Amino acid sequence: MNSIVKKISLLGVFVSLGVTLGYGFSYIPNIELVTATVFISGFLLGIRAGFLVGLLTESIYSLFNPYGAAAPPLFIAQVVSMSITGMMGGIIGKGNMGFKKRDLIIFGLAGLVSTLIFASLTTLSFLIFTGLSLKKLLGIGLGFYITHIVSNTIIFILIVPLILKVLRKRISPFTPTTAGETP
């Protein structure tokens, strides 16, 4: 099997895993593993693949969400956010990341920043299509935002490095290294 087919297969696995984890955690408010899955895909497969996994994962999850499909502004915000997360994983994956304290801080910051981007864009979309004021929206959702940001930061510090340590050994031989993109 050639490397392009293997990479496409891995893309499909990451999209499936992200969507499945999204549904699996959908009834636990603001605790999710979709962001981490998309980030890991970018880290291991590169910037373009991470972007594509983010785009496809969030598109499928958002369109077939157990609570109903997202309104167009929210859908766009979610898809853009997850695409950025996948690209962020690809950018960070280019570095010589190990599992030292400095690296764990970088992973934690990636979780924090990607979740802040998601929260900011989805909040902006809510303001566009609901007409709520920012003050009222934050009053309603501040606890959810804080839970989401803190939980993802912790997931990125504690869980993402462990998963990457295992997957790096198993996936790296299957992913092609091309100019400008490190698996």
C-alpha positions, 0 to 999 in steps of 0.5 A: 500500500503506498504512502498516500493511501496510508495517509488517507486511511489515517485521515479517515481514522482521525476523523472517525475517532474525533466524531465518535469522541464528540458523540461519546462526550456530548452529554457532558457539558464542555468536556470533550476530546475532539479538540485533542484528537484534531490537534494530535492528527495535525501533530502526527500527519502535518499541517494540511492533514490537521486542517483537513481532519479539523474541517471534516470532523467538525463538519460531520459532528456539527451537521449531525449533532445530537442536539440538532445541526448548528446554525450557519454562523455557528457551523462556520465558527466551529469548522474554522476553529477546529481547522485552526486547531489541526493546523496548530498541531501540525505547526507544533509537530514540526518542532523537536517536541519531547516530553519535558516540562517546557514541552508540556507547557507548550501543549497546555498553551496549545489547548488553552489557545485552541479552546479560546479561539473556539470560544471566541469564534462561537461566541461571536457567531451567537452574537450574530444570530441570536442578537444577545448582548455580549454581557448577557451571553457571557453571564449565561455561559461564563461557567461553561467557557471556563470549564471548557478552557480549563478541561482542555488545557489539562487534557493537553498537558496530561493526556495529549503527550501520552497519546503522542508518545505511543502514536508517534512510534506507531504512525510515524513509519506510515506517514511520508515526510515531504519537504516542509512537512514533518509527520 
